[in-house]
Structure formats: C-alpha cells, structure tokens
Amino acid sequence: MRKVLIVGAGQSGLQLALGLLAKDYDVTVMSARTPEEIRAGRVMSTQCMFHDALQHERDLGIDLWEADTVNVEGLGVSVAAPDGGRALDWFAELDHVAQSVDQRVKMAGWLELFEDRGGKLVIHGVMTSELDALARLYDLVIISAGKGELVQLFDRVPERSPYTKPMRALSLAYAHGVRPRPEHPDKMAVRFNIVPGVGELFMIPAYTLSGNCDILFFEGVPGGPLDCFDDRPGPAEHFARILDLMKQFVPWEYDRCRDAELTDAKATLAGGYTPVVRKPVGTLPGGAIVLGMADVVVANDPITGQGSNNASHCAATYLDAIVERGDRPFDAGWMDATFERYWEYARHVTEWTNALLMPPPPHVLQILGVAGQNPAVARRFANGFTDPTDFQHWFMDPALWEKYLAEV
Ligand SMILES: Cc1cc2nc3c(=O)[nH]c(=O)nc-3n(C[C@H](O)[C@H](O)[C@H](O)COP(=O)(O)OP(=O)(O)OC[C@H]3O[C@@H](n4cnc5c(N)ncnc54)[C@H](O)[C@@H]3O)c2cc1C
C-alpha cells in the first residue's frame, strides 16, 4: 500500500486525503489545528464554490452539507454611479447552483470524516526542518498548507506572477438577518457590486456554524477608503465599519443590512496577499522532494472567488495522477507533469483573475453594459464563474468579444 503524507488540512489537502483513502492508499494528514480549534476559530474565507468544483465533492461522497446549505442560483452585477445610484444593475441565472460552506464547518467535519474512514491524523504545525525526516517515511509528500510559511519551499515563477504586492485590501463579516434583494426576493445570488476606483463588495449567501447567513465581503483598492482595517478593530467595530462603508458606497446593499448582526464573535476577517504562481517541486535540505498543491502553488486574489474552486480542481487532478502512477516512483518529472495538468485549467483562472484586478479596459465595460440588455451575454458571464476557461474564448480579448457580440 503506497504511503502519502499531506501537510495542511484545507480544501485541497482534505479533499485529496479523502479521495486517496477511498482508493485504499495509506494516508496521513498533518493539521495545525484540531476540529474543535477550527470550529472555535476565526472565519478564513468566503469559499463560494460553483458546480464543477462541488461535483468533485459529490463524487467522493463528502458533500455533507449539501442539503442544509442555501443554494446560490445566480449572479448579480451592479456598478455604482457617482450620485450613489446604480449605473448598471443586472442578474443572471447559473446553469447549476453554487454553495458556500464556512470552512470552519467544512474542514472540521472533513477532519473527523477522515479519521472515521481510517485516515491517520496528526495534529501538528509542521516546520520545514522536520520535513526531511518525514519525507523518508512516505512514497509521496504533498504540501497543501495554503499561504502558510511552507510556501517558501517553492520558488516564485515571475513570468506567471505579474504582481509583487497585494492588489486588494480584504475585509469581511458573516451576518444573520440580511434581507433579500427587493428586485429578486426569491433568487439567492452572489451580488458583485463594483465601485469604480474604490473596490468591490460581494454579498454571498452561505452556511455557517449557526445556519444560513450572508457574507459581506469588501475588496478595497489599496490606499483607498476601503483599506481601513489595519488597526484590527474588534468584531463589533469591524462590522460597524463595514456597514458604514456600505452605506457610503453601495447604499442599495446597506438597505438590506439594517437589521443584520454578526453570526458570531469570530465572524470577521481583514487582510490581503500577493497573487503568485510557484514552482510545484520543493527540494528539502536533505535532497528529498515534495509536491505543492492549490494555494501553495497558485494563489489568486479572491476577486473572482476561485481559490477554493481551484483547490478542488487541483485535488481532483492530483488524485487522478497519483492513481494513474500506480507503483512507479513519484519523481520530479511526474510532479512537474502533474502540476502542468492542473495549470492547463488554472492558468485561465489566473489570467482572468489578474485582469479583473486592473481598471477594466473599454471592451470589458462594454460587456458589462451589454449584459444588462442581453440575457445571453449576462448568462455566459455568470456561468464563467463555474468554468473560467470559457473566458479565453470571448471575454479576455476585444477581437473575440466583437466577434461574439456580432453573433448574439
Ligand atoms: C478573504 C478571502 C475570501 C475568499 N473567497 C473565496 C471565494 O469566495 N471562493 C473561493 O473559491 N475561494 C475563496 N478564497 C480562497 C480560498 O479560501 C483558498 O484559495 C482555499 O482555501 C485554498 O485551499 P488550500 O487547500 O490551498 O489551502 P487552505 O484551505 O488555506 O488550507 C491550508 C491548511 O494548511 C494549514 N497549515 C498551514 N501551515 C501549516 C503547517 N506548517 N503545518 C500544518 N498545517 C498547516 C492551515 O491551517 C490550513 O488548515 C478566499 C480567500 C480569502 C482570504
């Protein structure tokens, strides 16, 4: 039985671990935190996952919250006008529902499921210095430690990483009591609100420790008015500040939140990170090699809400590649090829996400405007969140957009 060590118990690490267990691999997961500590900890993400990524979980029988979690049926886009109104406002349905399960719920539940299904769980925050000794005990070591310090084992790839600093200041709060959008009270949707030059506000229906809720998630242009959480306010002040910013910049969303309250005292988060692509193979001081997965090797800004989706696709790709490898060694050539197989998908997500971090070019402004009148265009944009590889065919290139526009 081949032995695999997975360091990091997040979306990618646990999904892969549970997938390998089902194929009778001997799997050990090292997690920095126990399930109880994860549940009692701070929210980590907004993790809205679209159909194709959710399907990987369904295929493994690990979609434990499917029946309880509110279904996201569509995507709404609004653009703020200088007078506080909306220059644009439209809604499109997704072909299949999306869902967002608080990672505190999901990762704690998956850790317990992993143990129940016979996996070996070690609660330990791994240091680079320990990996040399560990690597000798396993056929394959995978580092799925997200944006933690272990990423330093993997070299940045400059030609795939155009940014050298965070492109958005992130701040969010999970809340109960947010009312539906009056325009579509029966349609649960991710609302993508753009405030030109200032940033974006996502409103995301989600499922947390205390049931269904909404996530208020600001992506602020650095140095702008939304970049105001460096003093790390307490939860009440953090929430009040988010509401104040909504009142000022996206008053139509603020109106839904007048009676809202935080879901719990750990339901706020602020920060930011630099989008980066890294080499997939890390060499330890003693010469052993390890394979990086998901955010370790491709960390995109959450502006397009793709990180957990990417992590799910990465775990599914790695699972197939490991099983296909059979008894042959997991050497550097195999590691590079396995990553490139994932990158064939992830590069499209990365290019689209990096593009959205820049001021929009004229053809993108035109797309958002045309989508308001043409449901086919709106629907294609919305469903691109499920399969971002589609954007290369029409969204990313003004000439391809012109061609598509002439056809619809
Ligand atoms: C504010 C915000 C909003 C986001 N919104 C979305 C969204 O709407 N949709 C979406 O798809 N994605 C979103 N993302 C991105 C998404 O959360 C991540 O891309 C995804 O969780 C990455 O999965 P992963 O498995 O690579 O790492 P993670 O899920 O981060 O898991 C890494 C795990 O490794 C552990 N770890 C770290 N170091 C060590 C160590 N040395 N030893 C042991 N364990 C260790 C960590 O504690 C963690 O449990 C968002 C991210 C942020 C920050």
The ligand as an SDF file (V2000), in Angstrom:
LIG
                    3D

 53 58  0  0  0  0  0  0  0  0999 V2000
  -10.9640   36.7190    2.2720 C   0  0  0  0  0  0  0  0  0  0  0  0
  -10.9490   35.5430    1.3550 C   0  0  0  0  0  0  0  0  0  0  0  0
  -12.0650   35.2600    0.5850 C   0  0  0  0  0  0  0  0  0  0  0  0
  -12.0620   34.1700   -0.2770 C   0  0  0  0  0  0  0  0  0  0  0  0
  -13.1780   33.9190   -1.0130 N   0  0  0  0  0  0  0  0  0  0  0  0
  -13.2120   32.8360   -1.8170 C   0  0  0  0  0  0  0  0  0  0  0  0
  -14.3860   32.5150   -2.5580 C   0  0  0  0  0  0  0  0  0  0  0  0
  -15.4320   33.1800   -2.4930 O   0  0  0  0  0  0  0  0  0  0  0  0
  -14.3580   31.4370   -3.3640 N   0  0  0  0  0  0  0  0  0  0  0  0
  -13.2710   30.6370   -3.4600 C   0  0  0  0  0  0  0  0  0  0  0  0
  -13.3190   29.6340   -4.1970 O   0  0  0  0  0  0  0  0  0  0  0  0
  -12.1430   30.9060   -2.7740 N   0  0  0  0  0  0  0  0  0  0  0  0
  -12.0850   31.9800   -1.9550 C   0  0  0  0  0  0  0  0  0  0  0  0
  -10.9580   32.2580   -1.2430 N   0  0  0  0  0  0  0  0  0  0  0  0
   -9.7700   31.4300   -1.4250 C   0  0  0  0  0  0  0  0  0  0  0  0
   -9.8340   30.1020   -0.7130 C   0  0  0  0  0  0  0  0  0  0  0  0
  -10.1670   30.2710    0.6320 O   0  0  0  0  0  0  0  0  0  0  0  0
   -8.4670   29.4090   -0.8000 C   0  0  0  0  0  0  0  0  0  0  0  0
   -7.9490   29.5580   -2.0920 O   0  0  0  0  0  0  0  0  0  0  0  0
   -8.5750   27.9260   -0.4910 C   0  0  0  0  0  0  0  0  0  0  0  0
   -8.9950   27.7080    0.8280 O   0  0  0  0  0  0  0  0  0  0  0  0
   -7.2010   27.2890   -0.6810 C   0  0  0  0  0  0  0  0  0  0  0  0
   -7.2390   25.9350   -0.3320 O   0  0  0  0  0  0  0  0  0  0  0  0
   -5.8930   25.2280    0.1030 P   0  0  0  0  0  0  0  0  0  0  0  0
   -6.2290   23.8100    0.3420 O   0  0  0  0  0  0  0  0  0  0  0  0
   -4.8000   25.5450   -0.8440 O   0  0  0  0  0  0  0  0  0  0  0  0
   -5.4480   25.9420    1.4560 O   0  0  0  0  0  0  0  0  0  0  0  0
   -6.2660   26.2650    2.7790 P   0  0  0  0  0  0  0  0  0  0  0  0
   -7.7150   25.9870    2.6060 O   0  0  0  0  0  0  0  0  0  0  0  0
   -5.8150   27.6220    3.1910 O   0  0  0  0  0  0  0  0  0  0  0  0
   -5.7060   25.1900    3.8180 O   0  0  0  0  0  0  0  0  0  0  0  0
   -4.3900   25.2050    4.2810 C   0  0  0  0  0  0  0  0  0  0  0  0
   -4.3470   24.4870    5.6130 C   0  0  0  0  0  0  0  0  0  0  0  0
   -2.9930   24.2470    5.9840 O   0  0  0  0  0  0  0  0  0  0  0  0
   -2.8130   24.5710    7.3440 C   0  0  0  0  0  0  0  0  0  0  0  0
   -1.3920   24.8230    7.5420 N   0  0  0  0  0  0  0  0  0  0  0  0
   -0.6870   25.9240    7.1720 C   0  0  0  0  0  0  0  0  0  0  0  0
    0.6060   25.7670    7.5110 N   0  0  0  0  0  0  0  0  0  0  0  0
    0.7100   24.5500    8.1030 C   0  0  0  0  0  0  0  0  0  0  0  0
    1.7900   23.8220    8.6700 C   0  0  0  0  0  0  0  0  0  0  0  0
    3.0320   24.3240    8.6710 N   0  0  0  0  0  0  0  0  0  0  0  0
    1.5460   22.6000    9.2000 N   0  0  0  0  0  0  0  0  0  0  0  0
    0.2860   22.0660    9.2120 C   0  0  0  0  0  0  0  0  0  0  0  0
   -0.7750   22.7250    8.6800 N   0  0  0  0  0  0  0  0  0  0  0  0
   -0.5530   23.9430    8.1400 C   0  0  0  0  0  0  0  0  0  0  0  0
   -3.7250   25.7510    7.5720 C   0  0  0  0  0  0  0  0  0  0  0  0
   -4.0110   25.9160    8.9390 O   0  0  0  0  0  0  0  0  0  0  0  0
   -4.9430   25.3130    6.7560 C   0  0  0  0  0  0  0  0  0  0  0  0
   -5.7690   24.4960    7.5210 O   0  0  0  0  0  0  0  0  0  0  0  0
  -10.9170   33.3480   -0.3790 C   0  0  0  0  0  0  0  0  0  0  0  0
   -9.7950   33.6170    0.3970 C   0  0  0  0  0  0  0  0  0  0  0  0
   -9.8030   34.7070    1.2600 C   0  0  0  0  0  0  0  0  0  0  0  0
   -8.5880   35.0040    2.1000 C   0  0  0  0  0  0  0  0  0  0  0  0
  1  2  1  0
  2  3  1  0
  2 52  2  0
  3  4  2  0
  4  5  1  0
  4 50  1  0
  5  6  2  0
  6  7  1  0
  6 13  1  0
  7  8  2  0
  7  9  1  0
  9 10  1  0
 10 11  2  0
 10 12  1  0
 12 13  2  0
 13 14  1  0
 14 15  1  0
 14 50  1  0
 15 16  1  0
 16 17  1  0
 16 18  1  0
 18 19  1  0
 18 20  1  0
 20 21  1  0
 20 22  1  0
 22 23  1  0
 23 24  1  0
 24 25  2  0
 24 26  1  0
 24 27  1  0
 27 28  1  0
 28 29  2  0
 28 30  1  0
 28 31  1  0
 31 32  1  0
 32 33  1  0
 33 34  1  0
 33 48  1  0
 34 35  1  0
 35 36  1  0
 35 46  1  0
 36 37  1  0
 36 45  1  0
 37 38  2  0
 38 39  1  0
 39 40  1  0
 39 45  2  0
 40 41  1  0
 40 42  2  0
 42 43  1  0
 43 44  2  0
 44 45  1  0
 46 47  1  0
 46 48  1  0
 48 49  1  0
 50 51  2  0
 51 52  1  0
 52 53  1  0
M  END
$$$$
